[in-house]
């Protein structure tokens, strides 16, 4: 026990045994403390600001999800599963891009182009066809849910005569605001005469589950553990550092406590250095220690500011996103056009 306290004393207090140079102010230890400060700050910012940005951004409307959700609704009504058709998809995408580029939302374009003209342009010759539109939606399920709540759109979705589906999505401006335009085309080939080219069903989008930074924390923990000076306490292992980083991730209180602890330890050693035998203290040691303290305290104050701003921005953004603002109009359909 006596040896432990003598060793601790040599790390903190300038004495004859350490040549009046506290070991915690030597280069390796200052580098270690600075590594801890920067790592804690980096983990905190990554675990708070990145997820916040994800929450503030609207969820995407995805073609494959709209198809899956549509077929799920059809199954509940006993209708057959629709197959994605490349020509219907091309027509839907062209219509969506036209609305996005010209800023309108209607089955008929400003120049009078009928919705079925896009099918003809794509080369899809149909016996039955239908069109559903949506704008200002941020989620695939919200789009399909709104369509199912509308009799005319629901009639298109569950209509048993349809065999094909095509989805088009485009980004543009509508009434001066950035929005997502969604076009859903349904079709049945004319007499099923194989006059259209059947597309292979696109592979479903596989959404990988992103673990909450576990792998990254393990890598950082290994780097921090390796930075511990060889004279440090032997039980400072990668596992210990990893548990420490998990504790500060996304927790402003734990982060402030960690940064404050580092600042307090180094500040104590610096104060003792100034107060005891300052005449033999190297200036670079005192300056380096003071710099680490200043950086740690700066991050404590900085984090307090960004947490307040982030909470305000999140509440404002989520409140705005919660407002119902999707538009779907009316669903329309047609049968056996005259093909010229």
N, C-alpha and C positions, 0 to 999 in steps of 0.2 A: 504493500500500500504506500509506504514511504517513497519507494522508487517511482510509483505512478505520479505522485504529487510533485516530486522533483522534476520529472519529465514534463508535466503540465506547466510547472513554473517556468521552465526554460522556453516553452512555446509562447508564453504570454508576457512575462516580465523580463526586462533587460537586467541581467545579472552577470557576475563574473564568469559563471559556468557556461554561459552562451555568448561570451565576449560582448555582452551588452547589446546583443542583436536578437530580439525575440524571433523565434523560428517562424511564427505565423506571419511575419512581415517579410520573409525571404521570398525570392522569386517563385519557387514551386508552389508555395502555399497561397500566395496572392493570385497566381494563375488558377489554382484550384477554386478559390473563392469566386473569382470572376467567372469561371466556367459554371459554377453553381448558379450564380445570379443570372447569367445569360440563358442558361438552360431552363431555369424556372420561369423566366419571363417568356421564353419562346414557347414552352409547353402551355403556359396560361393563355397566351394570345392565340395559339393554334386551336385550343380546345374551346375558346369562347367566340372569337371573331369569325372563324371559318364556318362553324355550324350556324352562327347567327346569319351570315350571308346566305347560307343555304335555306334558312327559314324565311328570309325576306324575299327570296326569289320565288316566283310562282312555279308550281309544278307544271310539267310539260304535258301537252296533249300529244299522244303518241299513236301513230297509225295502227300499229299492231294491237295496241291495247283497245282501241275503239272497235276493231274487228272482233276481238275475243269477247268484249262486253256485249256487242251486238248479237253474236251467236249465242251467248249465254241467255239473253232475253228471248231469242227465238226458241231456244230449247224449252223454256218454260211455257211457251204457247204451242209446243208440238210441231214447230216448223223445222225444216231441214237446215243443216249447217251451210252457211254461205261460203263459197270459195273465192279467195282474192283473184281478181283478173287483172292482168297487166294493162289492158286497154282501158278498163274502167278506172284504174288507178291513175293512168296518164290523163284521162279526161278530168278526173276530180282534181288532180294537181294543177292542171292548166286553169281550171275554173277558180281554184283558190288563189293562185298567183295573179290572175286577172283582177279579182276583187281586191287583193292586197295592194297591187300596184296602182289601181285607180280609185281606191278608197270608197267603194260602195259595198252594200250588203243586200243582195236581192237575187232571186232566181233568174231574173232577166237583167242583163247588163244595161248600162246607160245608153248604149247604141242599139238596143233592141235585140241583142243576141239571146235566143232562147236557151234554156239549160240543156236541151237535147242536142244542140249544135255541137257542144263539146264532145259528146259521145260519137257523133258522126265524124267530127274532125279526127278523133283518135282511131276511128275504124271499127267501132263496136256497133254491129248491126243487131238490134234488139227486137224482141217481141213485147217484153215488158221492161219498163225503166222507172226509176224513182230517184228523187233527190232530196236530201236533208241538208240544211245549212246551220252553222252556229258561229258565233263570234263573241269575243270577250270572255272566253272560258279559259281556265288555267289547269284543268285536270280532265283526263279522259273520262273518268267515271261521272264527273259532273255534266259533261256533254251528253253522254248516253242517258243519264238520269233525267235531264231536262227534256230530251227527245221522247222518252217513254212517258213523261207526264203530259205530253201534248198528243191529242188524239190523231192528228194528221201524220205526225212524225212516227208515232207508235205503229200506225197502220202500215207505213213503209217498212219499218224494222221487222215486223212479224208476218208480213205478207208471204203466204206459202208459195206463190208463183215464182219468187225470185230465187236465183241460183248463184249469182255472182255479186261481189261487192268490191268497191274501190274507194279508198280514202285519200283525200288531199289536204295538206296542211301548209299554210303560208303565214309569214309574219308581215304586218304592215300597219298603216295608220287608218283609224276609223274615228271620225268626229274629233280629229286632232290628237288621239291617244294611241299609243302602240298596243296592238291587239293580235290575237291569233285567229285566223280564219280557218274554219273546218268545213270541208265539203264531203258528203257521203253519197256515193252513187250506188244504186242497186240495178241489177239487170238480169234479163233472161234472153239468151241468144234467140234470134228469129227461128222458130220451129226447131231449135236445137240442131241446126243444120251444120254445125261445126264450121261456121263461116268466120269465126273469130279464133285467134290464137290463144289457147288456154295457157295461162302463166302458171308456173310452179308456185306453190304457196311459199312466200318468203319465210325465211327462218325467223322464229319468234325472238324478240329481243330478250336476252338473258340479263336480268338485273342482278349483278353480283352484290351480295351482302357485304357492306363495308364495315369491318370491325372498327370499334371506336378507338382507333389510333394505337391498338395494342402492340402491333409490330414495331411501329415507329418509337414508342416509348421504350421498348426493350432495347432497340439499337442505341437510343440516346443514353439509356441507363448504363449500357456497356461502356460508352465513351466517357461518361462522367466518372464511373468507377475506376477506369484506367488512368484518369487524371489525378487520382488521390496520390499525394506524395508517399514515397516508400516508408517514411517515418510515421505515417498516420496509424490510427488504431486499426488493427488487422481485420476486424469484423465488418469493415466498410466494404461490402461486396456489391456485385451488380444487382442481386435480388433486393438488397436494402435500398439502393438508389432507385430501383424500379418502383418499389412500393411508395417511396417518397414522391416520385414524379406523379404517380397516379393520385396521390392525395392532393397535390396542388392543381391538377388539371381541372380547369373550369371552376375552381373555387377561389374567389377573390380573397377570402379571409385567410385560407391556408397559404396562398401566394404571398400576401402581405406579411404574414408571420414568418415565412421562410426568408424572404428578403430582409425583413427587419432583424431577424436573428443574425444573419450574416453581417449586416451593417453594424449591429451592436457588438459582436465579437471583435471585428476588425477595428471598430472605433475604440473599444476598450484598450486594445493593444497599442494603438496609435497614441492615445492619451497617456498611457503609461510610459511610452517612449518619449513623449514630449516632457513629461513630468519627472522622469528619472534618468539621469545621465544623458540628457539631450546632447551634451557636448561631444559624445562619442557615437551618436546615432547617425548612420548614413542618411543623407537627405533623400536619396531615391527610395529608401525603405518607407520613410514617413509619407512621402508624396504618393507612392504606390498604394499604401494602405488607405490614405485619404481619398484617393481616386476611386477605389473599390467601394468605399462607404458612400461616396457621392452618387455613384451609378446605382447602387441598390436603393437609396432613398429616392432618387429620381423615378425609378420604376414603380415604387410604392405609390407616389403621388400621381404618376401618369396612369396607372391602372385604375385608381379611384376615379379619375376623370372619364376614361373610356367606358368603364362599367356603367356610369350614369348616363352617358350619351347613348350607349348601345341599348340600354333598357328603354329609354325614351323612343329611340328609332324603331325598336322592335314592336313596341305597343302601338305606335302610330301606323307602322306598315301593316301589321296583322289586323288592325282595325279597318284599314282601307281594303285589305284583301277580303275581309269578311262580308263586305257589302255585296249583295246580289247584283250582278251587272251583266250576266250573260244574255244574249239575244239569239233566238232560234227561228223566229218568223213562223212560217207554215210549211209543212212537208207537202210535196207534190209528186204526182206519178203520171205516167202515160202508157199507152198500149198501141202496138203495131203501127208505127209511122209509115208513111210512104217513102220508100228508099229510092232515091234517084241516082 
